């Protein structure tokens, strides 16, 4: 795709983004997003406009399809397509994107277009990676050093007659650790459920060798993490009895 030529045509003529998208068979959100990122402007210097117009005129000269500024006579693809502002009649994909385009920003539409190219197995793997990443990250956020690890959090503060009045919340190690273990246990259950779904899809013959290998590697890592979690639970309980 020659985006330089498309940009020059946009900046040097009165053509709209929608007409450009139709002309070059590009999705409207894609060309709109590129316009925003590269700051296309109708007020761009016109020194390139003459060159662009000349190239366009040369390309159009002798082009029989351009006669009358429309599709060739009898072209059924154009039937029902008023003004060239949409896909062929009954094109559900174009209708769906047109609906979302009314309400979603261009970058959201672009993400949706990328997702469409991914298989259900790839999307499931994405969920697994997001869940697994959250579990690993929680190890740092919710880390409790030992049973004497006391956290003091300011809940409320307001001015008073004899200085600011402050209300504190004390988070004891055993409460924080118990909360962490419960949350991690639920997160691990969700992750293991996602892995099971992935394995079931692999058995149906929808996975290649690389996809099967990566789930085997992940299962080993999750198993080791789960054993470590169980060991921490035992240590935590022993500490409480001391």
N, C-alpha and C positions, 0 to 999 in steps of 0.2 A: 504494500500500500504506500503510494507516494504522498505522504502527509504534507510535504513542502508545497507540492502543486495544489493540494486541496486548500491549504491555508492561504496561498496566494490568490486563489480564485475567490475565496470568501472575503478577503480584505480588499480586493480590487474590483469586485462587482457587487451587485445588489442581491445576490443569491442568498437565500436563507439557509440556516443549519439543516432544517428538515429536508429542503430540496437537495442539499449536498449529500445528506445521508442516503436519500433515494437514488441519486445519480451514481454514487460510488458503491452502492450496496453495503453501506456501513450502518450499524445500529445507532440510532439517534443518541442514546445516553453516552456511547463511546465517543462520538464526535463532539458532543457537548462538553464532556469531561476534558477532552484534549484542548478544546478552546479555552476552558477556564485555566488549565494548568500552564498553557503556553501563552496566555494573554493575547489571543487573537483579537484584532480590533478593526472595525470598518474605517477608523481614522488613521490607519497605518500609512506610512509614506507611499505616495502613488508612483514612484519611479519604476516600480515593478509591475504596475497595472497594465501599462501599454504592452509590455512583453507578454503578460498573461493573456490579455485580450487577443493579441495577435495569434498566440498559440491556439486559443480556443476557436478563433475564426477559421484558422487553417484546418483544425481538426474537423470542424463542422462542415467546411466547404466540400461539397460533393457527397456528403453523407446523406443518403436517401432516407435513412431512418429518421433524420431530423426534419424532413419535409413536413411542413404543417405543424412542426413542434409537437409531435406526438408519436405514439407507437405505430408500426406498420399496420396498414389496413387489414382488419380481420384478426388482429392479435388478441386472442381470447384471454391472455393473462391480464390484460388491462381492463377487462370487462368488470364493471362495478367498482373500479378503483378511481374515484373522483379526485382529480388534481394530483394523483400520485402521492397522497399523504399517508398511505397505509399499505399493508400487504394484500395479497389476493383475498377475495371474499372467503370467509370461513377459516382464515388463518388464525387459529386460536392462540398461538404463541405471540403473534403481533398484538392481538387484542389484550392479552394478559399483561404484556410489557407496557402497552399504552395505558392501561388502568393504573399500574404501579407508578408509571412515570408522572402521573398527576400529583401523587402524594409523597413519593420518596425522593431524596436528593440524588444527584447524579452518581456520587460515589457508591451509594447503596445499590443502585441499579447495576453498576459495574460489578460489584461483588456477587450479586445474583447471577449475572451472566457467567462469571467464573465458576460458580457452584454448579451450574447446569452441566458443565463439562466433566464433573466428577461422578464416579460411579457410586452406587449405594455402599459398596464395600469401603471405598476411600472415605466417604463421609462418616461411616461408622468408626474408621480408624482415627479420624480427626477428633471425634468425641472421646475416644479412649485416650488419646494424647493430652487433650485438655484436662480430663479428669485426673490422669496420672500426674501431670505437671502441678495441678492444684494440691495434690496430696504431698508431693515432695516439697513444694514451697511452704506448706503449712508447718513443716518440721522446724523451719527457722522462725516463723511468726509466732508460733505457740510454744516455743521451747521453754521448759521449766528446768532450772539448774539443779535444785535439790528441794527438800522439804522445807527449808528455811527461806526459800525464794518468795519474798513478799512484795507485791506490787501495790503502790499507793496511787490512786487516780483521783484527780480533782473533778467532782461531779457538778458543783454549783458554787458560784461566787457572787456576792452582792455587797455593796457598800453599807456600813453600819456606823453607829454613833462613835464607837471606839476603834474604828478600823474596818477593813474588809472582813466580812463573814464568809468563811469557806466551809464547804461540806465535802468530805473525802470518802472514797470507797476503797476498802482494803480487799485485795484479791489474794487469798491464801494459796499456797502452792498446790495443796491437795484438791482444791476446787478447780483451779485452772487445769491441772493435769487430768482430772476426771472429765472435765468438759472436752478437753483435747482428745482423749482416748475414745470417748463416745462419738465425737464428730468424725474422727478418723476411721472408726469402725464402720460407720454408715457409708463413708466415702469409699472405703475398700470394697464393701458389698456391691455398691453401684459399679465400680470398676470391674469387678469379677463378673458381674452380669453382662457388661458390655463385651468383655473378652469371650464369654460363652457364646454370645450372639455372633461374634466375628468367626469363631471356630465353626459354628453351625453353617455359616455361609461358605466357609472354605470347603467344608465337606460336600457342599452342593456343586462344587466344581467351578465356582466363580472367582477363585483366587489363583494367581500365578505362584511360581516357586518363591519369588522374593517376598510376596505378601505372607506366605505361610511361614517363612523363616523368621520374619520380624515379629510375628505373634508368638512364636515359640520362645524367642529371646525375651520378649516382654513378660511372658508367663513366669519365666525363671526369676526375673527381677522382682516381680510382684510377690512371688512366693517368699523370697528372701526378706522383702520388706514386711510382709505379714508376720513372719517368724520374729523379726526384730520388734514389731509392735507387741506381740504376745509376751516377749521377754521383758519389755518395759512395763507391761501391766503387772507382771509378777513382782518386779523390783519395787514398783510403786506401792503395791499392797504390803510388801515386807517392810517398807519404810514407815508405813502408817502404824505398824505394830511395835515399832521400836520405842 
